[in-house]
Amino acid sequence: MIASAYTDPEVKIGCIFGTGVNAAYMENAGSIPKIAHLNLPPETPIAINCEYGAFDNEHVVLPRTKYDIIIDRDSPRPGQQAFEKMTAGLYLGEIFRRALLDVIDSKPGLIFAGQDVSKLRKPYYLDASFLASIEEDPYDNLRNTQELFERVLNIKPVQAELELIRRLAELIGTRAARLSACGVAAICTKKKMESCHVGADGTVFSKYPHFRARGAKALREILDWKDNEPDKVVILPAEDGSGVGAALIAALTLKRVKEGNLVGMRDRATMKHMV
């Protein structure tokens, strides 16, 4: 967010759509009760790290598939990072793998009959790039997808199976994009931002086919724009946003320290509390 806003003043939100997911935005100090003791002017802008990969850890808002439930159950941190497990690149390939295995095991012989599916049984053997390659396949006969399955999984799908594979990848990719748009829309709604730019980083945003277009379409629907209205909230790429942003914050902080204007950090006790 900081890096993007440095070159584009319309940027009000920063997001990452990659191996994990997260967002940040600027909030007024007066709206943050936990820092009230610092006595900052109420309008002082404060960067908020949403950590919304942990949204709905209680599983009361987002509808989950059986595959989401299994992935959460078998993960190193069950019950945590619920939103991330449905949208992040780390999990998209695993959702796909679990769905195919469900068909194989519940309907024996329906797909990949008589073939060795042992590689498909390896947890996290497939990542988001595998699904991206499927969605990038430009051929009507899905020739590239067939070659991909043969090379990576030693499985030779027939045409009907290839069409199932493609549709499954599209559904998983579309859900991830649309849920990701919900996070952006939530921040816009909270801050009553009718229009802004969103700086986005991460391989899913930059490399997964149609992710950006699907997210834009979802934003239009969620924020209820009229058909003849242009996109009011636009998600734009932010290359190396985290690295550049950290450098900018460090430079600005150093400048404020030298000028004696680092409010709220005038003694070591306060510094320790902030850390």
C-alpha distance (Angstrom), angle and dihedral (degrees) to the residues before:
residue distance angle dihedral
M1 . . .
I2 3.82 . .
A3 3.80 92.4 .
S4 3.81 93.2 48.5
A5 3.81 94.1 44.1
Y6 3.81 88.9 52.6
T7 3.81 89.7 67.0
D8 3.81 99.6 24.0
P9 3.82 117.6 39.8
E10 3.81 89.7 -166.2
V11 3.81 90.6 70.1
K12 3.81 108.8 105.3
I13 3.81 100.9 156.5
G14 3.78 133.9 44.4
C15 3.81 123.2 -157.8
I16 3.74 139.6 178.3
F17 3.78 121.1 -151.2
G18 3.77 105.1 179.6
T19 3.78 137.6 93.0
G20 3.79 84.2 -24.0
V21 3.80 133.3 14.6
N22 3.79 133.1 -126.7
A23 3.79 143.5 143.2
A24 3.79 139.5 -153.8
Y25 3.79 135.4 -165.8
M26 3.80 139.5 166.8
E27 3.80 117.9 -93.1
N28 3.81 130.4 -175.8
A29 3.80 114.0 -104.3
G30 3.80 89.8 -129.0
S31 3.81 89.9 64.1
I32 3.82 93.9 56.1
P33 3.83 110.5 79.3
K34 3.81 94.7 -174.9
I35 3.82 92.1 67.3
A36 3.80 96.8 42.4
H37 3.82 90.0 109.4
L38 3.83 89.7 67.1
N39 3.82 89.6 67.4
L40 3.78 93.5 -140.9
P41 3.81 119.0 170.5
P42 3.84 105.6 -88.0
E43 3.82 93.2 -119.3
T44 3.81 94.7 52.2
P45 3.82 107.1 127.1
I46 3.81 114.2 -123.1
A47 3.78 124.9 -172.9
I48 3.80 111.5 -122.4
N49 3.79 119.9 -154.1
C50 3.80 101.5 -153.2
E51 3.82 98.2 -165.1
Y52 3.78 84.9 -162.7
G53 3.76 92.3 162.8
A54 3.81 81.1 90.5
F55 3.80 93.6 55.6
D56 3.81 113.8 133.6
N57 3.78 96.7 9.5
E58 3.81 84.6 155.5
H59 3.83 89.4 61.9
V60 3.79 95.4 -132.6
V61 3.82 101.3 119.5
L62 3.80 113.3 34.7
P63 3.81 119.4 63.1
R64 3.81 109.3 -125.8
T65 3.78 130.6 -156.1
K66 3.78 122.3 -136.5
Y67 3.81 87.2 -101.5
D68 3.80 92.4 56.6
I69 3.79 89.2 51.5
I70 3.81 93.0 49.8
I71 3.81 93.3 46.7
D72 3.79 91.1 50.7
R73 3.81 92.5 45.9
D74 3.80 93.7 50.7
S75 3.80 96.5 41.1
P76 3.83 123.5 105.4
R77 3.83 88.1 -111.3
P78 3.81 110.4 38.7
G79 3.77 113.4 -166.4
Q80 3.80 93.6 22.0
Q81 3.81 133.9 101.2
A82 3.79 92.3 15.7
F83 3.81 96.2 165.4
E84 3.79 92.1 45.2
K85 3.80 92.0 53.2
M86 3.80 89.4 58.8
T87 3.80 98.9 44.8
A88 3.81 113.6 22.0
G89 3.77 126.4 100.3
L90 3.79 92.1 -120.5
Y91 3.80 90.5 67.7
L92 3.83 107.1 32.8
G93 3.79 94.3 83.9
E94 3.79 90.9 45.8
I95 3.82 91.9 53.0
F96 3.80 88.2 51.4
R97 3.81 92.6 48.1
R98 3.79 93.2 48.2
A99 3.81 92.2 49.8
L100 3.80 92.9 52.0
L101 3.80 91.4 46.8
D102 3.80 89.9 51.7
V103 3.80 90.4 57.7
I104 3.81 92.0 45.0
D105 3.81 94.0 50.3
S106 3.81 100.1 37.1
K107 3.81 96.4 42.6
P108 3.83 105.9 31.7
G109 3.77 112.6 -155.3
L110 3.80 94.9 13.1
I111 3.81 93.8 108.0
F112 3.82 132.5 16.8
A113 3.82 90.2 6.6
G114 3.80 113.6 -163.4
Q115 3.79 93.9 2.1
D116 3.79 130.6 123.8
V117 3.82 107.1 -105.3
S118 3.80 95.8 171.5
K119 3.80 93.4 118.3
L120 3.78 89.9 53.3
R121 3.80 88.1 58.1
K122 3.81 93.1 62.6
P123 3.82 111.1 103.6
Y124 3.81 114.2 -116.2
Y125 3.80 91.2 0.8
L126 3.81 88.9 136.5
D127 3.80 125.4 53.8
A128 3.79 135.0 -170.2
S129 3.80 92.0 -84.7
F130 3.82 88.5 65.3
L131 3.80 90.9 58.0
A132 3.80 90.7 43.0
S133 3.81 89.9 56.1
I134 3.80 90.0 52.1
E135 3.79 92.6 51.2
E136 3.80 91.3 46.4
D137 3.80 92.6 57.5
P138 3.83 104.6 118.6
Y139 3.78 97.3 -171.2
D140 3.80 123.5 101.4
N141 3.79 89.5 -141.7
L142 3.83 90.4 49.8
R143 3.78 91.0 -127.2
N144 3.79 94.0 162.1
T145 3.79 91.0 51.9
Q146 3.78 90.8 51.9
E147 3.81 90.8 51.0
L148 3.81 89.8 47.3
F149 3.80 92.7 54.2
E150 3.78 92.0 46.6
R151 3.80 92.9 49.0
V152 3.81 99.8 42.6
L153 3.82 103.6 28.4
N154 3.80 104.1 19.7
I155 3.81 88.2 -125.3
K156 3.81 123.5 132.3
P157 3.80 108.4 -153.0
V158 3.81 121.8 -159.1
Q159 3.80 120.2 -135.0
A160 3.81 96.5 -89.8
E161 3.80 89.7 50.2
L162 3.78 90.9 48.9
E163 3.79 90.2 54.2
L164 3.81 90.1 50.3
I165 3.81 90.0 49.5
R166 3.79 92.2 50.7
R167 3.80 94.0 47.6
L168 3.79 92.5 47.7
A169 3.82 91.4 51.3
E170 3.82 90.2 49.1
L171 3.80 92.3 51.3
I172 3.80 93.5 49.6
G173 3.80 93.1 45.5
T174 3.79 92.8 46.2
R175 3.80 93.7 49.6
A176 3.81 91.1 50.2
A177 3.80 92.1 50.3
R178 3.79 94.5 46.6
L179 3.80 94.2 47.1
S180 3.81 89.2 47.9
A181 3.80 88.7 54.5
C182 3.81 88.6 54.4
G183 3.80 89.6 62.7
V184 3.80 91.7 53.2
A185 3.80 92.2 45.0
A186 3.81 91.3 50.5
I187 3.80 91.8 57.1
C188 3.81 91.8 46.2
T189 3.79 90.4 50.6
K190 3.82 93.8 47.7
K191 3.80 92.7 49.5
K192 3.82 93.6 38.6
M193 3.78 90.2 -124.9
E194 3.80 108.4 165.8
S195 3.79 93.2 -176.8
C196 3.79 137.0 11.5
H197 3.77 145.4 129.5
V198 3.79 121.8 -101.8
G199 3.80 119.5 -149.6
A200 3.81 108.9 -143.4
D201 3.79 129.8 -170.0
G202 3.79 132.4 176.7
T203 3.79 138.6 84.8
V204 3.81 95.6 -95.9
F205 3.81 90.5 58.2
S206 3.78 95.2 42.1
K207 3.80 101.7 37.7
Y208 3.80 111.0 21.6
P209 3.83 109.1 98.1
H210 3.82 116.4 -112.3
F211 3.82 93.6 -2.5
R212 3.79 92.9 121.0
A213 3.83 94.4 44.9
R214 3.80 92.7 46.7
G215 3.79 91.2 49.6
A216 3.81 91.3 49.6
K217 3.80 91.3 50.8
A218 3.80 90.6 49.8
L219 3.81 91.8 50.8
R220 3.79 90.2 54.5
E221 3.79 90.4 53.4
I222 3.81 97.0 42.5
L223 3.81 95.2 46.3
D224 3.81 91.2 40.7
W225 3.79 100.7 -129.1
K226 3.77 118.2 178.4
D227 3.80 118.1 -106.7
N228 3.79 92.6 -112.7
E229 3.82 93.7 49.8
P230 3.82 120.8 97.5
D231 3.80 119.7 -124.4
K232 3.79 106.9 -74.6
V233 3.80 97.0 -171.6
V234 3.78 110.8 46.8
I235 3.80 124.4 -172.4
L236 3.79 110.6 -146.3
P237 3.81 131.9 -177.1
A238 3.80 118.6 -95.6
E239 3.80 110.2 -166.8
D240 3.82 113.2 -146.1
G241 3.78 88.9 -12.3
S242 3.80 95.0 165.2
G243 3.79 95.6 51.9
V244 3.80 96.6 44.1
G245 3.80 92.2 42.6
A246 3.80 92.4 52.2
A247 3.80 90.2 50.8
L248 3.80 91.9 50.2
I249 3.82 92.5 48.7
A250 3.80 90.9 48.8
A251 3.79 91.3 50.4
L252 3.80 93.5 48.0
T253 3.80 92.3 46.2
L254 3.80 91.7 50.4
K255 3.79 89.4 50.4
R256 3.81 91.7 51.4
V257 3.81 92.4 47.3
K258 3.79 91.1 52.5
E259 3.79 90.3 49.2
G260 3.82 91.6 47.4
N261 3.80 91.5 -120.9
L262 3.80 101.5 119.2
V263 3.79 96.3 124.4
G264 3.78 116.3 -149.7
M265 3.81 96.4 17.3
R266 3.76 101.9 84.1
D267 3.75 97.7 121.0
R268 3.77 137.3 33.8
A269 3.81 93.9 -112.2
T270 3.79 91.6 59.1
M271 3.80 90.8 45.2
K272 3.80 90.8 52.5
H273 3.80 91.1 49.5
M274 3.80 92.3 51.4
V275 3.80 92.4 50.9
